[in-house]
Amino acid sequence: MMATRVAVGAVVVAGLGLAGAGVAAADPSGKLVTNGCQGSSPNIIDMPYSGQVIASQYNQAGSADISVYGGSSIFGYDTRPTLTWTNLNTGASGSVTGYARVGMPYTANVNFPRVPTGSGPVRIDVSVANSGFFPVPAVTCSGVVDLD
């Protein structure tokens, strides 16, 4: 019985390792914009909000798929990231807002497809409004990424 549990556990761990490798390999062009999006959870007694921003391009010069990956929450809460971008070469800019429910584990991924950033260095500013049991200040972070 113990040998069966160990064998099943090894298969599950190996499968999770392969699944994780597949996710990372699915986006070879993803560029980390920032992983400094950190703040309090609106549930106070919970895991703090911790997010990152990734920009990806799939043969789409002049635009990017931008994702805001949120944290986890034991109790759950709503997250509304607003992404503002500015092309530092052209001055073109824009803003989009999304929504996700934060839960377990790491379920709050907000995707903004085909954001028309243009090519060159792009500044991305993110303001995340999280709402739960208590009001908390918006989480802000930013970064610059060079896009095709």
LUMTORZA-296084 format. One record per residue (C-alpha): residue number from 1; x, y, z. Coordinates in pm, 1 decimal. Layout:
<pts>
<pt pos="NUM" c1="X" c2="Y" c3="Z"/>
...
</pts>
This chain:
<pts>
<pt pos="1" c1="0.0" c2="0.0" c3="0.0"/>
<pt pos="2" c1="280.6" c2="243.3" c3="90.8"/>
<pt pos="3" c1="469.8" c2="158.3" c3="-230.6"/>
<pt pos="4" c1="155.2" c2="232.1" c3="-433.1"/>
<pt pos="5" c1="116.1" c2="574.3" c3="-267.1"/>
<pt pos="6" c1="480.7" c2="658.0" c3="-332.6"/>
<pt pos="7" c1="449.9" c2="551.3" c3="-697.4"/>
<pt pos="8" c1="129.7" c2="751.2" c3="-746.6"/>
<pt pos="9" c1="287.8" c2="1053.6" c3="-577.1"/>
<pt pos="10" c1="592.4" c2="1030.3" c3="-804.2"/>
<pt pos="11" c1="370.9" c2="1015.3" c3="-1113.8"/>
<pt pos="12" c1="169.7" c2="1318.8" c3="-996.8"/>
<pt pos="13" c1="486.2" c2="1519.6" c3="-921.5"/>
<pt pos="14" c1="638.1" c2="1424.3" c3="-1258.1"/>
<pt pos="15" c1="314.9" c2="1519.8" c3="-1433.8"/>
<pt pos="16" c1="305.6" c2="1856.9" c3="-1260.6"/>
<pt pos="17" c1="665.1" c2="1918.1" c3="-1361.5"/>
<pt pos="18" c1="582.4" c2="1845.1" c3="-1724.7"/>
<pt pos="19" c1="272.1" c2="2063.1" c3="-1712.0"/>
<pt pos="20" c1="474.3" c2="2350.9" c3="-1569.6"/>
<pt pos="21" c1="736.0" c2="2314.6" c3="-1841.9"/>
<pt pos="22" c1="464.4" c2="2320.7" c3="-2106.9"/>
<pt pos="23" c1="318.9" c2="2645.1" c3="-1975.9"/>
<pt pos="24" c1="656.9" c2="2817.9" c3="-1978.3"/>
<pt pos="25" c1="738.7" c2="2690.7" c3="-2326.7"/>
<pt pos="26" c1="403.5" c2="2809.2" c3="-2464.9"/>
<pt pos="27" c1="513.6" c2="3174.6" c3="-2454.4"/>
<pt pos="28" c1="875.5" c2="3202.6" c3="-2571.9"/>
<pt pos="29" c1="832.3" c2="3572.7" c3="-2656.5"/>
<pt pos="30" c1="695.0" c2="3687.1" c3="-2319.1"/>
<pt pos="31" c1="885.7" c2="3977.2" c3="-2165.1"/>
<pt pos="32" c1="864.7" c2="4063.5" c3="-1797.1"/>
<pt pos="33" c1="760.4" c2="4426.4" c3="-1764.0"/>
<pt pos="34" c1="758.7" c2="4430.4" c3="-1384.1"/>
<pt pos="35" c1="706.3" c2="4197.3" c3="-1091.3"/>
<pt pos="36" c1="694.4" c2="4477.0" c3="-836.6"/>
<pt pos="37" c1="315.0" c2="4500.8" c3="-803.1"/>
<pt pos="38" c1="276.7" c2="4441.6" c3="-429.6"/>
<pt pos="39" c1="26.8" c2="4561.7" c3="-174.0"/>
<pt pos="40" c1="-216.8" c2="4468.3" c3="98.7"/>
<pt pos="41" c1="-502.7" c2="4227.7" c3="48.3"/>
<pt pos="42" c1="-845.5" c2="4385.3" c3="99.7"/>
<pt pos="43" c1="-916.3" c2="4092.6" c3="330.9"/>
<pt pos="44" c1="-633.9" c2="4201.7" c3="566.3"/>
<pt pos="45" c1="-592.7" c2="3852.0" c3="716.9"/>
<pt pos="46" c1="-491.9" c2="3695.4" c3="386.9"/>
<pt pos="47" c1="-196.5" c2="3668.5" c3="153.5"/>
<pt pos="48" c1="-72.0" c2="4008.6" c3="32.9"/>
<pt pos="49" c1="-141.8" c2="4108.6" c3="-327.6"/>
<pt pos="50" c1="160.1" c2="4028.8" c3="-541.4"/>
<pt pos="51" c1="143.0" c2="4062.4" c3="-917.6"/>
<pt pos="52" c1="351.6" c2="4086.3" c3="-1229.7"/>
<pt pos="53" c1="304.6" c2="4219.6" c3="-1582.2"/>
<pt pos="54" c1="409.0" c2="4027.9" c3="-1896.1"/>
<pt pos="55" c1="405.4" c2="4155.3" c3="-2257.4"/>
<pt pos="56" c1="394.9" c2="3894.6" c3="-2536.2"/>
<pt pos="57" c1="409.3" c2="3924.7" c3="-2913.2"/>
<pt pos="58" c1="311.4" c2="3648.8" c3="-3155.4"/>
<pt pos="59" c1="421.4" c2="3777.7" c3="-3497.1"/>
<pt pos="60" c1="223.1" c2="4095.7" c3="-3436.5"/>
<pt pos="61" c1="460.8" c2="4389.7" c3="-3475.4"/>
<pt pos="62" c1="319.5" c2="4709.8" c3="-3333.7"/>
<pt pos="63" c1="94.6" c2="4546.2" c3="-3076.3"/>
<pt pos="64" c1="129.6" c2="4322.3" c3="-2774.0"/>
<pt pos="65" c1="-77.2" c2="4091.1" c3="-2559.4"/>
<pt pos="66" c1="-28.4" c2="4225.4" c3="-2207.4"/>
<pt pos="67" c1="-118.6" c2="4017.5" c3="-1903.6"/>
<pt pos="68" c1="-146.7" c2="4121.4" c3="-1540.4"/>
<pt pos="69" c1="-98.9" c2="3815.9" c3="-1319.9"/>
<pt pos="70" c1="-243.5" c2="3867.2" c3="-972.5"/>
<pt pos="71" c1="-181.5" c2="3682.9" c3="-652.5"/>
<pt pos="72" c1="-382.7" c2="3433.9" c3="-452.0"/>
<pt pos="73" c1="-638.5" c2="3473.7" c3="-177.7"/>
<pt pos="74" c1="-777.1" c2="3235.7" c3="78.8"/>
<pt pos="75" c1="-1105.7" c2="3429.5" c3="104.6"/>
<pt pos="76" c1="-1128.7" c2="3574.4" c3="-247.1"/>
<pt pos="77" c1="-1175.9" c2="3930.9" c3="-369.2"/>
<pt pos="78" c1="-1223.1" c2="4130.7" c3="-689.2"/>
<pt pos="79" c1="-932.6" c2="4287.4" c3="-876.6"/>
<pt pos="80" c1="-956.6" c2="4555.8" c3="-1144.3"/>
<pt pos="81" c1="-624.0" c2="4642.3" c3="-1306.4"/>
<pt pos="82" c1="-600.8" c2="4952.0" c3="-1525.0"/>
<pt pos="83" c1="-312.8" c2="4940.2" c3="-1768.7"/>
<pt pos="84" c1="-186.1" c2="5266.3" c3="-1920.4"/>
<pt pos="85" c1="80.2" c2="5248.4" c3="-2189.8"/>
<pt pos="86" c1="294.5" c2="5512.6" c3="-2359.6"/>
<pt pos="87" c1="524.3" c2="5453.3" c3="-2656.7"/>
<pt pos="88" c1="837.7" c2="5650.0" c3="-2566.9"/>
<pt pos="89" c1="937.1" c2="5697.1" c3="-2935.1"/>
<pt pos="90" c1="604.9" c2="5816.2" c3="-3076.4"/>
<pt pos="91" c1="417.1" c2="5948.3" c3="-2772.6"/>
<pt pos="92" c1="115.9" c2="5731.3" c3="-2860.4"/>
<pt pos="93" c1="-70.0" c2="5613.8" c3="-2550.9"/>
<pt pos="94" c1="-381.4" c2="5438.4" c3="-2432.2"/>
<pt pos="95" c1="-552.9" c2="5279.7" c3="-2136.2"/>
<pt pos="96" c1="-755.7" c2="4964.0" c3="-2074.1"/>
<pt pos="97" c1="-923.7" c2="4821.4" c3="-1763.5"/>
<pt pos="98" c1="-1004.5" c2="4459.4" c3="-1683.8"/>
<pt pos="99" c1="-1150.9" c2="4242.7" c3="-1409.4"/>
<pt pos="100" c1="-1081.9" c2="3908.9" c3="-1242.1"/>
<pt pos="101" c1="-1173.2" c2="3728.2" c3="-922.8"/>
<pt pos="102" c1="-870.9" c2="3649.1" c3="-704.7"/>
<pt pos="103" c1="-884.2" c2="3304.5" c3="-546.0"/>
<pt pos="104" c1="-668.5" c2="2997.5" c3="-497.4"/>
<pt pos="105" c1="-422.4" c2="2932.4" c3="-649.4"/>
<pt pos="106" c1="-315.0" c2="3230.6" c3="-861.9"/>
<pt pos="107" c1="-643.3" c2="3261.5" c3="-1051.0"/>
<pt pos="108" c1="-644.6" c2="3637.5" c3="-1112.2"/>
<pt pos="109" c1="-499.9" c2="3667.4" c3="-1460.5"/>
<pt pos="110" c1="-627.5" c2="3963.4" c3="-1661.5"/>
<pt pos="111" c1="-534.2" c2="3957.3" c3="-2029.2"/>
<pt pos="112" c1="-538.5" c2="4256.5" c3="-2261.7"/>
<pt pos="113" c1="-501.9" c2="4119.5" c3="-2616.9"/>
<pt pos="114" c1="-350.7" c2="4315.9" c3="-2907.1"/>
<pt pos="115" c1="-281.6" c2="4641.3" c3="-2725.5"/>
<pt pos="116" c1="-172.5" c2="4881.5" c3="-3006.4"/>
<pt pos="117" c1="151.3" c2="4997.0" c3="-2842.2"/>
<pt pos="118" c1="359.6" c2="5045.5" c3="-3156.4"/>
<pt pos="119" c1="723.2" c2="4936.0" c3="-3180.9"/>
<pt pos="120" c1="1008.5" c2="5051.6" c3="-2959.0"/>
<pt pos="121" c1="1033.0" c2="5123.2" c3="-2587.4"/>
<pt pos="122" c1="691.8" c2="5124.7" c3="-2419.5"/>
<pt pos="123" c1="625.8" c2="5239.4" c3="-2064.2"/>
<pt pos="124" c1="351.6" c2="5039.6" c3="-1895.7"/>
<pt pos="125" c1="187.3" c2="5173.9" c3="-1579.7"/>
<pt pos="126" c1="-52.4" c2="4953.5" c3="-1386.4"/>
<pt pos="127" c1="-293.5" c2="5056.8" c3="-1112.1"/>
<pt pos="128" c1="-476.5" c2="4768.5" c3="-946.1"/>
<pt pos="129" c1="-792.6" c2="4833.7" c3="-742.8"/>
<pt pos="130" c1="-865.2" c2="4537.9" c3="-515.5"/>
<pt pos="131" c1="-1197.4" c2="4519.9" c3="-332.2"/>
<pt pos="132" c1="-1289.1" c2="4281.5" c3="-52.7"/>
<pt pos="133" c1="-1377.3" c2="4314.6" c3="317.5"/>
<pt pos="134" c1="-1181.6" c2="4639.0" c3="373.3"/>
<pt pos="135" c1="-1084.9" c2="4928.6" c3="146.0"/>
<pt pos="136" c1="-713.6" c2="4936.9" c3="60.9"/>
<pt pos="137" c1="-510.8" c2="5178.4" c3="-152.1"/>
<pt pos="138" c1="-460.3" c2="5088.5" c3="-517.6"/>
<pt pos="139" c1="-145.9" c2="4892.3" c3="-597.9"/>
<pt pos="140" c1="69.5" c2="5068.3" c3="-857.7"/>
<pt pos="141" c1="371.3" c2="4954.2" c3="-1054.0"/>
<pt pos="142" c1="537.9" c2="5029.0" c3="-1384.8"/>
<pt pos="143" c1="812.6" c2="4926.8" c3="-1619.7"/>
<pt pos="144" c1="952.9" c2="4979.5" c3="-1968.0"/>
<pt pos="145" c1="970.7" c2="4703.4" c3="-2227.9"/>
<pt pos="146" c1="1114.6" c2="4711.4" c3="-2581.4"/>
<pt pos="147" c1="857.4" c2="4578.2" c3="-2828.3"/>
<pt pos="148" c1="881.7" c2="4490.8" c3="-3198.6"/>
</pts>
